[in-house]
């Protein structure tokens, strides 16, 4: 178990079933509480507005819908988040270009380090 991650509530927005399951498994093995995974933009927007979470990981493309409305809500709520994507960081809009991003495929250690960095930089 990764120190410092136990009990963290992490919102996972990912529409690819296998990737979502992998993220969920990695986070739960580290002691996190996973909210989701959520595969649809409307549900993700609702969760971003209403759920209490410590951080979030967002797939950029949810079945053809871009996740940026969710990112905006999380930004306004000051909830740290990162993008998990197969796209290059240059594909992100200017306002999100500097956001932490992890490229698919990724390793468990990369994801857990990303979450740790997100929550520690937000403190």
C-alpha positions as CSV (number, residue, x, y, z in Angstrom):
1,X,0.0,0.0,0.0
2,X,1.3,3.4,-1.0
3,X,1.8,5.6,2.1
4,X,-0.4,8.6,2.2
5,X,-3.1,7.3,-0.2
6,X,-5.1,5.3,2.3
7,X,-8.7,6.6,2.5
8,X,-8.4,9.2,-0.2
9,X,-11.6,9.5,-2.3
10,X,-10.6,9.5,-6.0
11,X,-13.1,10.3,-8.8
12,X,-12.4,8.2,-11.8
13,X,-13.8,9.3,-15.2
14,X,-12.9,6.7,-17.9
15,X,-15.1,5.1,-20.6
16,X,-12.8,2.2,-21.6
17,X,-13.9,-0.7,-19.4
18,X,-10.5,-2.4,-19.1
19,X,-8.7,0.9,-18.4
20,X,-11.3,1.9,-15.8
21,X,-11.0,-1.5,-14.1
22,X,-7.3,-1.2,-14.0
23,X,-7.3,2.3,-12.5
24,X,-9.9,1.2,-10.0
25,X,-7.9,-1.9,-9.0
26,X,-4.6,0.1,-8.7
27,X,-6.2,2.7,-6.5
28,X,-8.1,0.3,-4.3
29,X,-5.0,-1.8,-3.7
30,X,-3.3,1.5,-2.5
31,X,-6.2,2.0,0.0
32,X,-8.1,4.6,-2.0
33,X,-11.9,4.9,-2.2
34,X,-12.9,5.0,-5.8
35,X,-15.9,7.1,-6.9
36,X,-16.9,5.6,-10.2
37,X,-15.5,4.7,-12.6
38,X,-17.9,7.0,-14.6
39,X,-18.1,6.5,-18.4
40,X,-20.5,9.2,-19.5
41,X,-20.0,12.9,-19.5
42,X,-23.4,13.9,-18.0
43,X,-22.8,11.5,-15.0
44,X,-19.3,12.8,-14.6
45,X,-20.5,16.4,-14.6
46,X,-23.0,15.5,-11.9
47,X,-20.4,13.8,-9.8
48,X,-18.0,16.7,-10.2
49,X,-20.6,19.0,-8.9
50,X,-21.9,16.9,-6.0
51,X,-19.4,14.3,-4.9
52,X,-16.8,14.9,-2.2
53,X,-13.4,13.8,-3.4
54,X,-9.8,14.4,-2.8
55,X,-8.7,14.2,-6.4
56,X,-9.8,13.0,-9.8
57,X,-8.4,11.3,-12.9
58,X,-10.1,12.2,-16.1
59,X,-10.0,10.5,-19.5
60,X,-10.0,13.3,-22.1
61,X,-12.4,11.6,-24.5
62,X,-15.6,9.9,-23.2
63,X,-17.1,8.2,-26.2
64,X,-16.7,11.3,-28.4
65,X,-17.5,13.9,-25.7
66,X,-14.6,15.8,-24.3
67,X,-14.2,15.8,-20.5
68,X,-13.3,19.5,-20.2
69,X,-16.7,20.6,-18.5
70,X,-15.8,18.2,-15.7
71,X,-12.3,19.7,-15.5
72,X,-13.8,23.2,-15.2
73,X,-16.1,22.2,-12.3
74,X,-13.2,20.5,-10.5
75,X,-11.0,23.6,-11.0
76,X,-13.7,25.9,-9.6
77,X,-14.1,23.5,-6.6
78,X,-10.3,23.5,-6.1
79,X,-10.2,19.7,-6.4
80,X,-6.9,18.5,-7.9
81,X,-7.1,16.4,-11.0
82,X,-5.0,14.9,-13.8
83,X,-5.8,13.7,-17.3
84,X,-5.3,10.1,-18.2
85,X,-5.2,9.9,-22.0
86,X,-3.7,8.4,-25.1
87,X,-3.5,11.9,-26.6
88,X,-0.3,14.0,-26.5
89,X,-0.4,16.9,-24.0
90,X,-0.5,19.3,-27.0
91,X,-4.1,18.1,-27.6
92,X,-5.2,19.8,-24.4
93,X,-6.7,23.3,-24.5
94,X,-4.5,26.1,-23.3
95,X,-6.2,26.4,-19.9
96,X,-5.4,22.7,-19.1
97,X,-2.1,22.4,-20.9
98,X,-0.1,22.6,-17.6
99,X,-2.3,20.0,-15.8
100,X,-0.7,16.8,-14.8
101,X,-1.2,14.1,-17.5
102,X,-0.4,10.5,-17.6
103,X,-0.3,8.7,-21.0
104,X,-1.9,5.4,-21.7
105,X,-0.6,2.8,-21.3
106,X,0.8,3.5,-17.8
107,X,2.2,1.5,-15.0
108,X,0.7,1.2,-11.5
109,X,3.6,3.1,-10.0
110,X,3.0,6.0,-12.4
111,X,-0.6,6.3,-11.5
112,X,0.0,6.1,-7.7
113,X,2.8,8.7,-7.9
114,X,0.5,11.0,-9.9
115,X,-2.3,10.7,-7.3
116,X,0.3,11.3,-4.5
117,X,1.6,14.4,-6.2
118,X,-1.9,15.7,-6.8
119,X,-3.0,15.5,-3.2
120,X,0.3,16.6,-1.7
121,X,0.5,19.7,-4.0
122,X,-3.0,20.7,-3.1
123,X,-2.3,20.8,0.7
